[in-house]
Amino acid sequence: MSYECDTCTRCFASQSACNQHMNAIDHWAPRYDCETCTRDFVSQRAADQHMDSRDHWAPKIECERCDRKFHTQTAADQHMGARGHWAPKVECEICEKMFFTQTAADQHMKSLKHWRDYCADCDRHFMNGNNLRIHLNSKTHRGKNVPCPFCKVPFTTASGLSHHLEAGACTSARSLNRESIHHIIRERDPNGLITSKQIGWHTGEMNSTYSSTSSAYNGDSWECYICHREFKTVKSLDSHINSPIHKTKVYHCPNSRGRCERQFVSLAGMFNHLESESCDFMRFEKVQGQVANVLEGRRLISFG
């Protein structure tokens, strides 16, 4: 077996001897082509130097519509501007059609109702999917199908009903408020499905009413001593400190499999979290069916 030189007609008994020969007299075959002319080179560096000196680089920037190519983006832009060869870049939010202007895209989407976050019944489109979801779950579409079990006033959501009862606003169940509801639910939730264990529970803590003293005034505003938010009036500060914002978080999301660790100061807050479907525990519709189980049931609380 013999090994031929890449350039001349000499042959050698081994590849090693052949390589030594080609190294010694530069007989390696050229393998790097010029992008424009027919010359080729033994190294990419030599080919690049040649193309730099002769401006032999091949055009690489393509027109967006035809097959022409250009050396610079400026040249390509000038061509596309002169020939009207710009490709459409504005997408329809639903289908694959493209448009040259946002106005044309909007006209298309309006005529075919192709808005991504769009309510066809109300002919409204929304900034994002979350806003659309809130709209679709509002009383406009859901109506009021969650009645209070005591005064029968209808609500749109489980969270709305829970807030009604926790606020002590039910005229047919004056004794119910955040504390009494929490006490009832704790008794029916020994395994802590939705209630959090408390270290030292004090009766009356949840619904105690507090009033600010003059020491809360810092010389300019009324200041919350816990979070240091400032308020213009003492009434605003009292409203703040008596709101649930600084209360103990006594409920948690039941989604243990999804490892959701959200905690809440009120039952309404927990239901609102579930209604948002943010942890994918259950659909909005199913949440509404759970409120009666939590508030009225005699059995242990479950979310089946």
C-alpha positions, 0 to 999 in steps of 0.5 A: 500500500502506498500513500500519495502526496496531495500535490505531486506524483510522489508515493510513500510507504507510510502516511507519516513519511508522506506527511513529512514530505508535504510539510517540508515542501508545502505540498498540502492540497489547498482546502479553503476556497475563496467565496467569490473567485476560484482560488483556494488556500491551505488555511482559513487564515490565508483564505480570509486574508485574500478575501479581505484584500480583494473584497471577495466575501460572498454576500450573506444578508438576504432580502426578506422577500426575494432571493437577492443577497447583499454584503451589508445590512444597509445595502439590503435595507435600501433594496427592500425599501426601494422594492417594497420587499420588507416582510410583514412582521406584525402577528395576529394574536391567534392565527399565523397571519402576518401584517405590515402594520399594527393597524392592519393586524388590528383590523383583522383581529377585530373582524375575526375576533382573534384577540388572544385575551378576548371575551366574545360575549362582551366584545372586550379584550384584556391586557392579559389572561389573568384580567380575562379570567377575573372578568369571566369569573365576575358576576357579569358571567357567573351571576350570583349563585352562592347564597348565604346559608343564613340570610340567603343573600346571593354572592358570586364567589365563595370568597365573597360569602366568606368575607360577608360572614367573617365581617359579621355582616350577616343579619341572620347570624350575628354571632358569626365573625372571623373568630367564631368561624375559625373556632368552628372550622378548627374543631372540624379540621383536626388534621390541619387540612386548612387551619394552621396550628397555633402556639398559644391561642387567645380567645378574642384575638382575631376580632379585637378592636384597637385604637391608636394613642397620641404616641402613634403621631410622629410629628408629621403623620400617624405611624403604624408601629408594626410596619411603619406605614404612615397615615394622614389621619388617626382614623386611617391608622385605626382602620389599618391596624384593625384590618387583617393585614397584621393578624395571625395567619390561621389558614393555609392552602390545602394543596399539600401535594403541590407544596403550596405554602401560602398562608392566610389571615382569613377564610375569604383570603384562602378561598380567593387564592383557590379561586385564582387557580394560581397553584392549580389545586382545583378549578374555580367552579369546584371551589364554589362547591366547597364553601358549603362543605366548609361552612355548613357541614357536620363532617370533617373538612375535606377537599375532594 
